[in-house]
Amino acid sequence: MEWRDRIISDPTVLVGKPVIKDTRISVELILGWLANGWTYKQILESYPHITREDILAALAFAEEMMRDEQHIAAHKAVA
C-alpha cells in the first residue's frame, strides 16, 4: 500500500494533520475509530466518501511513522 497517494498534510486543513486526500478526515481519527472497535464496514457506512484503501493507507502511514520513530515515550503509551 502506497499511502503517499492517499494521505496528505496541508497546513490549511486541520492545522496540517495528516488527512485522507480531499477530505478533512484525519489519520488520527481513523486510528481512533479502529482502536475503539469500529470495523471497516462501520467506518465506510458512516463515511461513504472514503474507501477501504483510504483506511489501509492511514494504517500504512501510521506504521511507517512508528517504524521511523527513534524514541517512543513509553510512559505516555502506558498512561
C-alpha positions in Angstrom: 0.0 0.0 0.0 1.5 3.3 -1.1 0.0 5.7 1.5 1.5 8.8 -0.2 -1.1 8.6 -2.9 -3.9 9.0 -0.3 -2.6 10.8 2.8 -1.7 14.5 2.7 -0.7 17.1 5.1 -1.7 20.7 4.3 -1.3 23.5 6.8 -4.7 24.9 5.8 -6.5 21.7 6.6 -6.8 20.6 10.2 -3.7 22.6 11.1 -1.5 20.3 8.9 -2.6 17.0 10.5 -2.3 14.1 8.0 -5.7 13.5 6.4 -7.3 11.4 3.7 -6.8 13.3 0.5 -9.7 15.6 -0.5 -11.3 15.2 3.0 -11.0 16.5 6.5 -10.8 13.0 7.9 -7.5 12.7 9.8 -5.4 9.6 10.2 -5.7 10.1 13.9 -9.5 9.9 13.7 -9.4 6.7 11.7 -6.9 5.1 14.1 -9.2 6.2 17.0 -12.2 4.6 15.4 -10.3 1.3 14.9 -8.9 1.4 18.4 -12.4 1.8 19.7 -13.6 -1.3 17.9 -15.1 0.1 14.8 -15.0 -2.2 11.8 -14.0 -1.1 8.3 -17.7 -1.7 7.4 -18.9 0.7 10.1 -16.4 3.4 9.1 -17.3 3.1 5.4 -21.1 3.1 6.1 -20.7 6.2 8.3 -18.3 8.0 5.8 -19.2 6.7 2.3 -16.8 9.2 0.6 -13.8 7.3 1.9 -12.7 3.9 0.7 -11.2 0.7 2.2 -8.0 1.7 0.5 -8.1 5.1 2.4 -8.3 3.2 5.7 -5.4 0.9 4.7 -3.4 4.0 3.7 -4.0 5.5 7.1 -2.7 2.3 8.8 0.3 2.1 6.4 1.1 5.8 7.2 0.9 5.1 11.0 3.0 2.0 10.7 5.7 3.9 8.8 5.7 6.8 11.2 6.2 4.3 14.1 8.9 2.4 12.4 10.8 5.6 11.6 10.4 6.9 15.2 13.7 7.0 17.1 12.3 7.2 20.6 8.8 6.5 21.8 7.9 7.8 25.3 6.8 4.6 27.0 5.3 6.4 29.9 2.9 8.2 27.6 1.9 4.9 25.9 1.2 3.3 29.3 -0.8 6.2 30.7 
